[in-house]
Structure formats: structure tokens, C-alpha cells
Amino acid sequence: MSTMPSNSIKIFAGNSHIEFAKLVAKKLGLELAKCVVLKYSNQETSVTIGESVRDEDVFIIQSGCDQINDNLMELLIMINACKTASARRITAVIPCFPYARADKKDKSRAPITAKLVANMLTVAGANHVITMDLHASQIQGFFNIPVDNLYAEPCTLKYIRENIENHSEVIIVSPDAGGAKRATAIADKLDVDFALIHKERKRANEVSRMVLVGDVKGRPCVLVDDMADTCGTLGLAAKTLLENGATAVYAIVTHGVLSGKAISVINDSVLTKVVVTNTIPHAEKKLLCNKIDTIDVAATFAEAIRRTHNGESVSWLFERAPE
């Protein structure tokens, strides 16, 4: 009798960010598994899994970007299709978690949509979730399944050391009080100073006034944040820093949503560079703005998938950026 084959990795990709999925698969020396995801004329999503997944270790890569609701529905249907096809384990690899900012009741009758998304993923049949830089790390507690929240911090540190002149002189700046912990962690690892900008909002997505806490005179500054959406905060923060004597202002952001007027805001701003990871596709936006630079985090996700499959610790990645 032939020996039982050990279960292998099958990597599927939704339509949200196929280039990223190909990069991850290439790092693992694999091809993407066959899968057809399309829309019927009535806008329903159709998923056809093109090969056997019985007793396999399945990873489905789908980022929360662009047509967020369609992409989320695609992911849920793909998870469910693999579950009913008897996959041994299904891991949802979500580089940018959708609805991550709706993580609390910040006003009466506000929905906690991140919790709803967590419930939907679990009910669809996901056994495990891998994501990066959640807007609020307590979102992990919304799930009853394991969640690995990877950090872009090691890749950020590597970028600063390799691409920013006089990196030992920089000041790491958080554009708001919420990101202070992230900024201080980076400042500590680089052994540099830290500053904070306090912003007062008139309404959501609109900042009225900014106050700098700290001294940046005669020093280059690096703004760090988890997400850049309309980039209004980054543009105003850069202006505030230059007014306070900074020599140059860089922005390093994990998820470059870059929606609305973001590109014109960056082009018109005093920012030297806006550096984003490739958790969200932005190739078209790079053509419109020469200030955008990219940090590739595909190797981090590939290593997380390999370690998950082999039952190894993922916390190794919290301190190191794999090649």
C-alpha cells in the first residue's frame, strides 16, 4: 500500500491584488492554484475552484481595498467553497483588513463593522487569519480563531536605514496621538528622537488644526502611520513640521489606500517621499505621482505562510524582515 501523502500548500488569490499573490507564491516556489472568480451580469459573484483541495492546507490571499465589499464577498465565497470541498485547514491571508477603522462605538448607534467581518470570516469556514498592521490590534480579540497580526515595522526600519540619508539624525513623528506607540517603538529601535502631532478634527476625514509636541528644528523627519487614506493628515503634518524647522519630511505608511484627492494632495504637499507597502495595489497611482515609493512585504507573508504550514513560530517575523 502506498504511503499517505503529506498535505501540501495550495495558494488561491481573489481579484483584489493578484500581483501580490503571485509575489508571495513565487517566494515560496509555488504556482497559484487554479481558481476562476468572476461576476455574473446581475452582479453576483461566481467562484470555481479549479483543482482538488481535499485534505490540503489552503491559503486564500485577498486584500481589503478598492471594491471592498465585492472583494470581501469573493473571499467569503472562496473560503466556503474550499470548506465544502474538504480542505484540511483554510487560512485567510488579508494584507489589509477591511473595515478595520470601524472597531468601536465612537458615537451612539455606530456599528462595530470589524467585529461583523470577523464573524463572517469565521462562519464562512476560515480556521486562521493572517493580516498586517491592524488599525487596532484588539481586532484580534473579535475572532474565535487564531489571528496572526504581522508587523511592517522590520521592513520600515530596513527602508529608513538603507534609503534615508543621515538616518541617525532623523526624528520619528506620529501624526496623531493614536500612533504614538508605533512611532516610539521605531524611534527606540533606531535610537533617535520622537515627536508627536496633536490634531483637532472638525469632522471625519477633515483636520482643522495641528500642534507639534517636540523639537524638530534642523532635522529630517519621518512620519509613520498604519494607513494613508485621503492623505490630508500627512499633508498638514508635513507643513506643520516644515514650519517648525524640519529640513525634510518623509512619510512611511503600511496601507496606502490613497483614495479621493490623495494623489493631488501628495503632489502639492511639501513631503519629500511617501513610502507605502504593497498590501494594497498602487502601481497606477505611482505613475501619477513620483513621490510614492514602495516597500515589498511579500516575503514577510510568504515566510508567515511557510511557518504556519510547518507549525513553526511566526513571532520570529516580529523582529526581522525576511529577504
Rosetta silent file (secondary structure, phi, psi, omega in degrees, C-alpha in Angstrom):
SEQUENCE: MSTMPSNSIKIFAGNSHIEFAKLVAKKLGLELAKCVVLKYSNQETSVTIGESVRDEDVFIIQSGCDQINDNLMELLIMINACKTASARRITAVIPCFPYARADKKDKSRAPITAKLVANMLTVAGANHVITMDLHASQIQGFFNIPVDNLYAEPCTLKYIRENIENHSEVIIVSPDAGGAKRATAIADKLDVDFALIHKERKRANEVSRMVLVGDVKGRPCVLVDDMADTCGTLGLAAKTLLENGATAVYAIVTHGVLSGKAISVINDSVLTKVVVTNTIPHAEKKLLCNKIDTIDVAATFAEAIRRTHNGESVSWLFERAPE
SCORE:     score description
SCORE:     0.000 S_00000001
   1 L     0.000  135.866 -178.425    0.000    0.000    0.000 S_00000001
   2 L   -72.708  150.969 -179.186    1.378    3.436   -0.893 S_00000001
   3 L   -72.515  152.930  179.419    2.197    5.843    1.946 S_00000001
   4 L   -68.302  131.471  177.053   -0.156    8.726    2.691 S_00000001
   5 L   -72.113  143.637  176.162    0.989   11.972    1.041 S_00000001
   6 L   -75.597  145.656 -175.823    1.635   14.852    3.428 S_00000001
   7 L   -67.689  140.587 -175.752   -0.768   17.724    2.859 S_00000001
   8 L  -108.238  169.529  179.196    0.662   20.457    0.659 S_00000001
   9 E   -82.886  132.371  170.995    0.167   24.222    0.442 S_00000001
  10 E  -120.120  122.065 -179.703   -2.435   25.497   -2.014 S_00000001
  11 E  -109.227  119.621  176.721   -2.420   29.277   -2.548 S_00000001
  12 E  -108.820  153.964  179.174   -5.503   30.865   -4.082 S_00000001
  13 E  -131.565  134.478  170.698   -5.924   34.525   -4.997 S_00000001
  14 L   -81.154 -172.674 -175.689   -9.018   36.673   -5.294 S_00000001
  15 L   -86.634   -2.894 -172.088   -9.183   39.586   -7.740 S_00000001
  16 L   -69.650  -38.115 -174.714   -8.214   42.331   -5.263 S_00000001
  17 L  -156.150   69.183 -174.641   -4.410   42.084   -5.597 S_00000001
  18 H   -63.850  -35.899 -178.980   -3.282   39.278   -7.904 S_00000001
  19 H   -59.599  -42.297 -179.595    0.244   40.733   -8.359 S_00000001
  20 H   -64.535  -43.643  179.065    0.865   40.489   -4.616 S_00000001
  21 H   -60.430  -39.435  178.366   -0.414   36.896   -4.507 S_00000001
  22 H   -65.052  -40.059  177.919    1.948   35.980   -7.371 S_00000001
  23 H   -61.929  -43.705 -179.913    4.889   37.550   -5.498 S_00000001
  24 H   -63.335  -46.666 -179.525    4.049   35.556   -2.350 S_00000001
  25 H   -61.872  -40.233 -179.976    3.685   32.307   -4.320 S_00000001
  26 H   -62.740  -40.832  179.068    6.988   32.964   -6.139 S_00000001
  27 H   -62.346  -29.819 -179.984    8.823   33.462   -2.818 S_00000001
  28 L   -90.447   -1.867 -179.045    7.521   30.039   -1.759 S_00000001
  29 L    71.188   30.119 -178.219    8.498   28.470   -5.096 S_00000001
  30 L  -121.827  164.342  170.168    4.857   27.681   -5.909 S_00000001
  31 L   -99.646  152.826  173.228    2.323   28.489   -8.601 S_00000001
  32 L   -66.226  139.624  178.260   -1.067   29.980   -7.701 S_00000001
  33 L   -69.636  155.671 -175.701   -3.733   27.273   -7.560 S_00000001
  34 L   -74.584  129.745 -178.628   -6.373   27.290  -10.302 S_00000001
  35 E  -161.498  135.603  177.786   -9.434   29.323   -9.491 S_00000001
  36 E  -116.224  119.283  178.289  -11.891   31.395  -11.539 S_00000001
  37 E  -120.225  117.758  179.655  -13.607   34.306   -9.810 S_00000001
  38 E  -145.621  173.122 -178.674  -15.975   36.401  -11.887 S_00000001
  39 E  -111.490  136.547  172.432  -19.196   38.374  -11.755 S_00000001
  40 L   -76.022  169.691 -178.350  -22.444   37.484  -13.452 S_00000001
  41 L   -64.647  -21.619  177.745  -24.353   40.202  -15.296 S_00000001
  42 L   -90.572   13.610  175.596  -26.619   40.588  -12.245 S_00000001
  43 L    76.159    6.921  173.001  -23.504   41.405  -10.152 S_00000001
  44 L   -74.815  148.543 -179.387  -23.475   38.090   -8.242 S_00000001
  45 E   -93.323  132.577  177.676  -20.012   36.647   -7.636 S_00000001
  46 E  -114.050  131.388  178.671  -19.180   33.233   -9.061 S_00000001
  47 E  -123.184  127.864  174.366  -16.252   31.167   -7.729 S_00000001
  48 E  -123.980  114.673  176.820  -14.938   27.974   -9.346 S_00000001
  49 E   -81.802  119.872 -168.233  -12.097   26.150   -7.563 S_00000001
  50 L   -90.649    4.029  178.024  -10.187   24.516  -10.417 S_00000001
  51 L  -152.522  164.281 -176.066   -8.332   21.739   -8.579 S_00000001
  52 L   -67.213  135.500  174.989   -8.742   19.355   -5.668 S_00000001
  53 L  -120.248   10.900 -177.950   -8.220   20.807   -2.186 S_00000001
  54 L   -57.593  123.359  177.618   -9.251   17.714   -0.220 S_00000001
  55 L    63.017   22.541  179.246   -7.113   17.448    2.921 S_00000001
  56 L  -100.286  162.117  176.230   -4.853   20.303    1.727 S_00000001
  57 E   -93.652  104.622 -170.898   -3.551   23.343    3.620 S_00000001
  58 E  -100.455  133.105  175.168   -5.312   26.209    1.807 S_00000001
  59 E  -122.640  124.827 -179.025   -4.266   29.871    1.898 S_00000001
  60 E  -113.851  116.248 -176.650   -6.526   32.447    0.233 S_00000001
  61 E   -97.152  119.240  179.402   -4.924   35.858   -0.420 S_00000001
  62 L  -154.142  119.697 -177.451   -7.371   38.761   -0.689 S_00000001
  63 L   -93.495  154.435  179.344   -6.752   42.342    0.436 S_00000001
  64 L   -90.367   85.192 -176.156   -9.394   44.796    1.652 S_00000001
  65 L  -152.106  170.604  176.243   -9.090   47.508   -0.973 S_00000001
  66 L    55.192 -113.488  177.632  -10.702   49.151   -3.999 S_00000001
  67 L   -80.663   79.110 -169.116  -14.153   47.479   -4.354 S_00000001
  68 H   -58.146  -46.468 -175.072  -14.051   46.466   -0.688 S_00000001
  69 H   -67.259  -40.047  177.187  -17.487   44.850   -0.428 S_00000001
  70 H   -64.015  -43.585 -178.853  -17.081   42.826   -3.635 S_00000001
  71 H   -65.587  -37.695  178.322  -13.616   41.674   -2.565 S_00000001
  72 H   -65.920  -42.936  179.455  -14.868   40.684    0.885 S_00000001
  73 H   -63.616  -41.558  175.468  -17.734   38.696   -0.640 S_00000001
  74 H   -54.535  -48.842 -177.749  -15.270   36.990   -3.024 S_00000001
  75 H   -60.775  -45.819 -178.565  -13.119   35.980   -0.065 S_00000001
  76 H   -61.990  -42.584 -179.356  -16.093   34.601    1.917 S_00000001
  77 H   -67.524  -39.946  178.864  -17.334   32.556   -1.064 S_00000001
  78 H   -63.772  -41.995  178.471  -13.810   31.202   -1.761 S_00000001
  79 H   -60.381  -47.191 -176.856  -13.396   30.190    1.898 S_00000001
  80 H   -66.457  -36.901  178.546  -16.775   28.451    1.867 S_00000001
  81 H   -62.796  -41.116  179.620  -16.065   26.721   -1.453 S_00000001
  82 H   -70.826  -34.614  179.184  -12.822   25.280   -0.027 S_00000001
  83 H   -64.400  -46.679 -178.962  -14.557   24.272    3.212 S_00000001
  84 H   -72.866  -13.828  176.235  -17.257   22.317    1.392 S_00000001
  85 L   -94.681   16.001  171.974  -14.507   20.756   -0.782 S_00000001
  86 L    68.299   35.843  173.241  -12.974   19.215    2.392 S_00000001
  87 L   -65.334  144.716 -178.338   -9.824   21.349    2.786 S_00000001
  88 L   -68.943  -46.758  179.362   -7.912   20.375    5.943 S_00000001
  89 E  -146.064  140.274  179.945   -7.299   23.983    7.034 S_00000001
  90 E  -121.197  120.759  178.157   -8.253   27.314    5.451 S_00000001
  91 E  -111.451  123.604  174.806   -6.215   30.427    6.195 S_00000001
  92 E   -87.726  115.688  178.531   -7.494   33.821    5.052 S_00000001
  93 E   -99.484  106.206 -173.080   -4.461   35.959    4.203 S_00000001
  94 E  -118.793   89.361 -175.863   -5.764   39.549    4.329 S_00000001
  95 L   -53.109  -43.168  176.051   -2.856   42.003    3.907 S_00000001
  96 L  -121.258  113.758 -173.298   -5.125   45.000    4.617 S_00000001
  97 L   -73.777  126.188 -177.534   -8.073   44.116    6.858 S_00000001
  98 L   -72.288  147.605  178.226  -11.371   45.641    5.614 S_00000001
  99 L    60.809   25.386 -177.007  -13.413   47.894    7.930 S_00000001
 100 L   -65.355  -23.873 -178.946  -10.549   47.941   10.459 S_00000001
 101 L   -80.703  -14.726  177.268  -11.356   51.533   11.419 S_00000001
 102 L   -93.139   64.056 -171.042  -14.899   50.583   12.478 S_00000001
 103 L  -107.845    2.018 -179.442  -13.563   48.844   15.593 S_00000001
 104 L  -158.509  164.456  175.853  -15.526   50.597   18.368 S_00000001
 105 L   -86.750   89.757 -178.051  -18.697   52.525   19.135 S_00000001
 106 L   -83.150  -12.315  171.153  -17.260   56.023   18.856 S_00000001
 107 L  -149.053  164.692 -175.857  -20.767   57.513   18.779 S_00000001
 108 L   -62.695  141.979  179.595  -24.226   56.259   19.660 S_00000001
 109 L    66.511   15.927  177.264  -25.737   53.688   17.291 S_00000001
 110 L   -79.286  136.674  178.393  -22.414   53.239   15.451 S_00000001
 111 L   -80.650  147.977  174.270  -21.856   49.695   14.111 S_00000001
 112 L   -98.319   80.192 -169.964  -18.713   47.740   15.034 S_00000001
 113 H   -68.015  -30.765  179.379  -18.224   46.514   11.477 S_00000001
 114 H   -60.571  -37.142  177.839  -14.765   44.975   12.101 S_00000001
 115 H   -67.265  -39.241  178.184  -16.444   42.534   14.524 S_00000001
 116 H   -62.375  -43.269  178.769  -19.087   41.744   11.898 S_00000001
 117 H   -62.297  -41.561  178.000  -16.347   40.981    9.330 S_00000001
 118 H   -59.671  -44.148  178.956  -14.627   38.717   11.893 S_00000001
 119 H   -63.816  -41.612 -179.066  -17.893   36.818   12.439 S_00000001
 120 H   -63.154  -43.329  179.585  -18.475   36.466    8.687 S_00000001
 121 H   -62.300  -41.225 -178.668  -14.976   35.056    8.088 S_00000001
 122 H   -67.540  -45.227 -179.205  -15.418   32.542   10.904 S_00000001
 123 H   -65.377  -35.766  179.498  -18.893   31.444    9.766 S_00000001
 124 H   -62.947  -28.508  176.661  -17.680   31.100    6.146 S_00000001
 125 L   125.903   10.890  178.076  -15.181   28.499    7.389 S_00000001
 126 L   -69.518  137.120  177.008  -11.805   30.211    7.959 S_00000001
 127 L   -99.437  -12.914 -171.224   -9.634   28.390   10.541 S_00000001
 128 E  -164.695  146.479  178.320   -6.920   31.032   10.762 S_00000001
 129 E  -128.140  134.928  172.361   -6.301   34.622    9.653 S_00000001
 130 E  -118.875  126.260  179.578   -3.010   36.305    8.694 S_00000001
 131 E  -140.647 -177.170 -178.744   -3.060   40.092    8.335 S_00000001
 132 E  -137.085  136.104  175.312   -0.702   43.059    8.735 S_00000001
 133 L    41.056   66.104  174.677   -0.723   46.151   10.972 S_00000001
 134 L   -57.341  143.381 -179.382   -4.340   46.085   12.103 S_00000001
 135 L   -57.602  -37.826  174.380   -5.643   49.606   12.737 S_00000001
 136 L  -136.580  120.460 -171.758   -6.360   48.490   16.306 S_00000001
 137 H   -65.761  -16.077  178.251   -4.668   45.292   17.498 S_00000001
 138 H   -69.507   -8.961  175.397   -7.663   44.416   19.721 S_00000001
 139 H   -58.344  -28.063  176.831   -9.467   43.385   16.480 S_00000001
 140 H   -56.689  -32.269 -178.948   -7.662   40.062   17.040 S_00000001
 141 H   -76.020   -8.926  176.763   -9.975   39.605   20.028 S_00000001
 142 H   -75.421  -16.246 -175.928  -13.062   39.824   17.765 S_00000001
 143 L   -98.282  151.376  170.240  -12.196   36.354   16.414 S_00000001
 144 L  -103.064   12.767  177.814  -12.642   32.936   17.996 S_00000001
 145 L  -122.863  161.921 -179.480   -9.914   31.572   15.692 S_00000001
 146 L   -63.912  137.818  176.626   -6.138   32.309   15.710 S_00000001
 147 E  -126.376  124.245  174.313   -5.126   35.639   14.127 S_00000001
 148 E  -101.677  111.536  178.254   -1.514   36.466   13.243 S_00000001
 149 E   -96.984   99.853 -178.628   -1.094   40.240   13.032 S_00000001
 150 E   -76.380  158.204 -179.751    2.228   40.746   11.226 S_00000001
 151 L  -113.388  139.355  174.833    4.170   43.999   11.559 S_00000001
 152 L   -84.433   -4.712 -174.254    5.603   46.135    8.765 S_00000001
 153 H   -54.142  -47.583  179.693    7.998   47.646   11.359 S_00000001
 154 H   -59.367  -38.202  178.450   11.087   45.495   10.477 S_00000001
 155 H   -69.537  -35.849  177.986   10.671   46.410    6.765 S_00000001
 156 H   -63.416  -46.633  179.794   10.167   50.083    7.740 S_00000001
 157 H   -60.368  -43.014 -179.893   13.385   50.099    9.799 S_00000001
 158 H   -61.969  -42.745 -179.761   15.267   48.471    6.921 S_00000001
 159 H   -62.947  -45.991 -178.389   13.950   51.108    4.474 S_00000001
 160 H   -60.372  -45.037 -177.388   14.928   54.009    6.765 S_00000001
 161 H   -65.868  -35.044 -173.654   18.466   52.643    7.270 S_00000001
 162 H   -92.136  -24.714 -170.186   19.019   51.984    3.551 S_00000001
 163 H  -119.496   -9.816 -178.442   17.222   54.885    1.847 S_00000001
 164 L  -110.339  121.216  179.610   17.206   57.950    4.102 S_00000001
 165 L   -64.613  148.286 -178.675   20.391   59.993    4.337 S_00000001
 166 L    51.238   45.775 -176.802   21.602   60.803    7.874 S_00000001
 167 H   -63.797  -18.810  177.506   19.131   58.269    9.273 S_00000001
 168 H   -75.330  -12.265 -179.307   20.850   58.568   12.652 S_00000001
 169 H   -99.220   -8.910 -172.178   19.701   62.223   12.727 S_00000001
 170 L   -67.926  158.713  171.732   16.021   61.676   11.858 S_00000001
 171 E  -116.720  126.961  178.421   13.123   62.351   14.181 S_00000001
 172 E   -85.382  127.313 -175.649   10.258   59.859   14.074 S_00000001
 173 E  -120.969  132.772  172.622    6.928   61.689   14.197 S_00000001
 174 E   -95.114  127.554 -177.267    3.465   60.312   14.884 S_00000001
 175 L   -74.074   -7.653  174.678    0.776   62.330   13.040 S_00000001
 176 L  -154.198  167.470 -176.494   -1.707   61.659   15.863 S_00000001
 177 H   -65.052  -31.391 -178.288   -1.816   60.524   19.486 S_00000001
 178 H   -63.485  -29.616 -178.037   -3.163   57.082   18.490 S_00000001
 179 H   -94.366    9.825 -175.967    0.024   56.199   16.587 S_00000001
 180 H   -59.893  -40.145 -178.265    2.402   57.286   19.379 S_00000001
 181 H   -63.073  -43.360  179.331    3.150   53.706   20.433 S_00000001
 182 H   -62.270  -45.602 -176.958    4.085   52.685   16.877 S_00000001
 183 H   -67.019  -40.398 -179.244    6.314   55.753   16.411 S_00000001
 184 H   -66.814  -35.686  178.757    8.110   55.363   19.774 S_00000001
 185 H   -62.058  -42.623  179.420    8.843   51.688   19.010 S_00000001
 186 H   -68.613  -43.055  179.417   10.532   52.673   15.718 S_00000001
 187 H   -60.752  -41.003  179.607   12.381   55.592   17.349 S_00000001
 188 H   -63.343  -42.670 -177.612   13.695   53.290   20.111 S_00000001
 189 H   -69.948  -29.761  177.905   14.980   50.713   17.611 S_00000001
 190 H   -88.944   -9.492 -177.682   16.738   53.413   15.555 S_00000001
 191 L    59.258   48.458  178.435   17.926   55.127   18.762 S_00000001
 192 L  -127.474  176.651 -178.210   16.604   58.519   17.601 S_00000001
 193 E   -81.794  167.693 -174.659   14.224   61.149   18.986 S_00000001
 194 E  -133.566  142.829  174.992   10.461   61.143   18.769 S_00000001
 195 E  -135.744  164.972 -174.966    7.835   63.881   18.289 S_00000001
 196 E  -135.813  141.930  174.697    4.060   63.930   18.227 S_00000001
 197 E  -112.320  126.953  177.381    1.444   65.961   16.375 S_00000001
 198 E   -97.256  124.619 -178.578   -1.876   66.583   18.065 S_00000001
 199 E  -114.240  141.979  176.536   -4.693   67.068   15.574 S_00000001
 200 E  -111.238  123.217 -176.551   -8.113   68.538   16.152 S_00000001
 201 E   -96.700  139.094  171.159  -10.783   67.326   13.712 S_00000001
 202 E   -80.002  -45.816  175.993  -13.788   69.326   12.542 S_00000001
 203 E  -154.312  172.936 -177.387  -15.399   66.155   11.139 S_00000001
 204 L   -54.696  139.421  179.543  -14.283   62.710    9.913 S_00000001
 205 L    66.457   12.191  179.963  -11.524   62.883    7.243 S_00000001
 206 E  -138.510  115.780 -176.871  -11.088   66.649    7.844 S_00000001
 207 E  -100.165  135.742 -177.591   -8.442   68.091   10.156 S_00000001
 208 E   -97.361  -43.911 -173.040   -8.729   71.686   11.356 S_00000001
 209 E  -145.440  145.619  179.064   -5.593   72.415   13.409 S_00000001
 210 E  -127.309  137.711  179.463   -2.290   70.711   14.233 S_00000001
 211 E  -124.559  126.024  179.960    0.011   71.256   17.212 S_00000001
 212 E   -87.058  131.701  174.511    3.561   69.855   17.307 S_00000001
 213 E  -112.848  107.760 -177.302    4.846   68.386   20.574 S_00000001
 214 L   128.067  167.868 -176.806    8.661   68.138   20.394 S_00000001
 215 L  -111.196  123.625 -178.234   11.593   69.895   18.709 S_00000001
 216 L  -120.489    9.426 -172.643   12.381   69.143   15.044 S_00000001
 217 L   -59.450  127.462  176.027   14.499   72.173   14.134 S_00000001
 218 L    71.131   16.534 -177.822   17.252   71.428   11.606 S_00000001
 219 L  -127.435  146.842  172.925   16.470   67.700   11.445 S_00000001
 220 L   -73.524  145.510 -177.944   14.857   65.431    8.809 S_00000001
 221 E  -119.248  147.165  175.181   11.525   63.929    9.962 S_00000001
 222 E  -123.341  113.806  175.123    9.806   60.623    9.235 S_00000001
 223 E   -82.722  129.905  178.101    6.034   60.473    9.727 S_00000001
 224 E  -121.808  136.984  179.437    4.849   56.925   10.487 S_00000001
 225 E  -153.295  166.681 -179.093    1.264   55.700   10.360 S_00000001
 226 E   -89.071  -22.458 -174.618   -0.671   52.499    9.666 S_00000001
 227 E  -150.811  136.385  173.034   -2.909   53.914    6.931 S_00000001
 228 E  -120.394  112.377 -176.172   -2.972   56.819    4.468 S_00000001
 229 L   -98.832  -84.520  178.324   -6.429   57.338    3.014 S_00000001
 230 L   -87.770   -8.746  177.390   -7.049   60.862    1.656 S_00000001
 231 L    68.163   10.822  177.581   -3.579   61.944    2.903 S_00000001
 232 H   -61.214  -42.714  179.344   -4.978   65.186    4.356 S_00000001
 233 H   -61.921  -46.370 -177.570   -3.382   64.431    7.733 S_00000001
 234 H   -63.837  -43.010  179.975    0.023   63.678    6.181 S_00000001
 235 H   -61.613  -45.737  178.927   -0.009   66.839    4.046 S_00000001
 236 H   -67.302  -38.922 -179.959   -0.928   69.077    7.006 S_00000001
 237 H   -64.134  -42.636  179.552    1.538   67.298    9.306 S_00000001
 238 H   -61.718  -42.686  179.588    4.396   67.801    6.806 S_00000001
 239 H   -62.316  -44.339  179.144    3.518   71.505    6.514 S_00000001
 240 H   -60.264  -42.423 -178.688    3.470   71.846   10.332 S_00000001
 241 H   -65.669  -43.956  178.830    6.887   70.143   10.611 S_00000001
 242 H   -63.952  -38.365  177.753    8.500   72.382    7.960 S_00000001
 243 H   -63.559  -25.768  179.483    7.044   75.467    9.668 S_00000001
 244 L   -95.402   12.441  170.823    8.747   74.258   12.851 S_00000001
 245 L    99.987    9.035  178.046   12.162   73.995   11.161 S_00000001
 246 L   -68.090  145.812 -177.812   12.380   70.427    9.802 S_00000001
 247 L   -84.128  -33.151  178.210   14.791   70.055    6.843 S_00000001
 248 L  -155.514  153.197  179.770   12.819   67.319    5.009 S_00000001
 249 E  -129.845  120.537  173.956    9.696   65.264    5.689 S_00000001
 250 E  -107.209  152.847  173.235    9.194   61.623    4.665 S_00000001
 251 E  -125.256  129.261  176.945    6.028   59.604    5.327 S_00000001
 252 E  -120.970  118.463 -172.585    6.116   55.832    5.789 S_00000001
 253 E  -129.141  140.266 -179.827    2.703   54.162    5.860 S_00000001
 254 E   -71.658  -55.668 -175.942    1.748   50.478    5.907 S_00000001
 255 E  -107.331  108.201  179.621   -1.518   50.621    3.956 S_00000001
 256 E   -90.328   83.345  179.589   -1.581   53.163    1.140 S_00000001
 257 L   -65.883  -44.903  174.665   -5.314   53.407    0.435 S_00000001
 258 L    48.717   56.823 -179.200   -4.716   56.720   -1.409 S_00000001
 259 L   -98.860  171.384  177.226   -8.377   57.411   -2.167 S_00000001
 260 L    60.324 -128.325 -176.523  -10.157   60.584   -3.253 S_00000001
 261 L   -89.895   17.134 -172.466   -7.795   63.519   -3.790 S_00000001
 262 H   -50.941  -45.841 -175.279   -4.803   61.715   -2.196 S_00000001
 263 H   -64.003  -44.638  179.464   -2.538   61.919   -5.265 S_00000001
 264 H   -68.063  -33.533  177.323   -3.043   65.673   -5.799 S_00000001
 265 H   -62.947  -44.367  179.871   -2.596   66.249   -2.037 S_00000001
 266 H   -65.569  -45.746 -179.222    0.770   64.406   -2.118 S_00000001
 267 H   -60.377  -37.626 -177.494    1.889   66.194   -5.297 S_00000001
 268 H   -85.741  -10.166 -174.376    1.011   69.608   -3.832 S_00000001
 269 L   -83.034  172.720  178.491    2.445   68.853   -0.378 S_00000001
 270 L   -90.728    7.941  179.233    5.943   69.531    0.979 S_00000001
 271 L   -64.097  134.353  177.233    6.506   65.799    1.528 S_00000001
 272 L   -74.123  -45.189 -179.582    9.805   64.540    0.071 S_00000001
 273 E  -150.641  146.603  170.781    8.535   60.962   -0.272 S_00000001
 274 E  -117.678  114.819 -174.983    5.505   58.891    0.677 S_00000001
 275 E  -106.200  123.086 -179.931    6.540   55.287    1.223 S_00000001
 276 E  -126.118  156.388  174.983    3.822   52.605    1.307 S_00000001
 277 E   -85.618  171.899 -178.107    3.904   48.807    1.401 S_00000001
 278 L   -96.415   32.465  174.468    2.327   46.718   -1.349 S_00000001
 279 L   -68.916  -22.448  177.868   -0.542   45.362    0.802 S_00000001
 280 L  -126.665  134.694 -178.804   -2.780   47.450   -1.492 S_00000001
 281 L   -66.145  134.985  179.862   -2.120   47.789   -5.260 S_00000001
 282 L  -145.148   22.758 -178.051   -0.909   51.275   -6.196 S_00000001
 283 H   -59.746  -41.402 -178.971    1.026   50.862   -9.474 S_00000001
 284 H   -65.711  -36.713 -178.270   -1.344   53.193  -11.372 S_00000001
 285 H   -71.331  -29.680  177.614   -1.037   55.850   -8.669 S_00000001
 286 H   -64.396  -31.558  179.138    2.772   55.699   -8.833 S_00000001
 287 H   -67.846  -27.375 -178.216    2.550   56.756  -12.481 S_00000001
 288 H   -91.448  -11.718 -175.299    0.673   59.906  -11.416 S_00000001
 289 L  -145.871  113.600 -177.271    2.966   60.743   -8.501 S_00000001
 290 L   -82.353    2.872  177.993    6.772   60.385   -8.467 S_00000001
 291 L   -87.446  -11.731 -176.391    6.901   60.890   -4.690 S_00000001
 292 E   -83.887  131.734  176.388    5.439   57.435   -3.973 S_00000001
 293 E  -125.665  157.989 -173.829    7.896   54.648   -3.122 S_00000001
 294 E  -121.262  137.902  168.832    7.150   51.006   -2.291 S_00000001
 295 E  -106.249  124.747 -179.742    8.272   48.591    0.410 S_00000001
 296 L   -85.419  118.619  179.197    7.701   44.973   -0.653 S_00000001
 297 L  -108.419   12.768 -178.972    6.233   42.887    2.208 S_00000001
 298 H   -59.885  -37.235 -178.745    5.504   39.777    0.108 S_00000001
 299 H   -63.886  -35.371  178.816    8.499   37.983    1.691 S_00000001
 300 H   -64.758  -44.331  179.248    7.034   38.567    5.183 S_00000001
 301 H   -68.821  -39.116  179.242    3.709   36.991    4.173 S_00000001
 302 H   -61.122  -43.906  179.816    5.438   34.134    2.328 S_00000001
 303 H   -66.840  -36.960  177.591    7.511   33.329    5.432 S_00000001
 304 H   -63.885  -40.502  178.611    4.387   33.534    7.644 S_00000001
 305 H   -65.517  -44.989 -179.858    2.615   31.054    5.329 S_00000001
 306 H   -60.473  -45.290 -178.263    5.614   28.701    5.326 S_00000001
 307 H   -67.628  -38.330  177.488    5.905   28.824    9.137 S_00000001
 308 H   -62.508  -45.111 -178.606    2.145   28.341    9.606 S_00000001
 309 H   -63.474  -39.758 -176.765    2.185   25.305    7.317 S_00000001
 310 H   -88.077   -0.521  179.604    5.213   23.771    9.065 S_00000001
 311 L    71.668   30.718  178.498    3.918   24.534   12.568 S_00000001
 312 L   -99.404  166.028 -179.006    6.781   26.928   13.365 S_00000001
 313 L   -71.568  135.460  178.510    6.647   30.138   15.399 S_00000001
 314 L   -90.418  -17.082 -176.110    5.554   33.263   13.482 S_00000001
 315 H   -63.249  -17.063  173.835    6.839   35.663   16.190 S_00000001
 316 H   -54.926  -33.621 -176.238   10.307   35.427   14.563 S_00000001
 317 H   -75.843  -14.223 -177.863    8.910   37.828   11.941 S_00000001
 318 H   -68.855  -22.052 -176.961    8.047   40.499   14.527 S_00000001
 319 L  -112.481  -13.363 -171.777   11.719   41.474   14.777 S_00000001
 320 L  -129.785  146.950  174.658   13.116   40.563   11.350 S_00000001
 321 L  -104.809  110.551 -179.633   12.456   41.384    7.713 S_00000001
 322 L   -67.108  154.626 -178.781   12.994   38.258    5.574 S_00000001
 323 L   -77.638    0.000    0.000   14.783   38.676    2.251 S_00000001
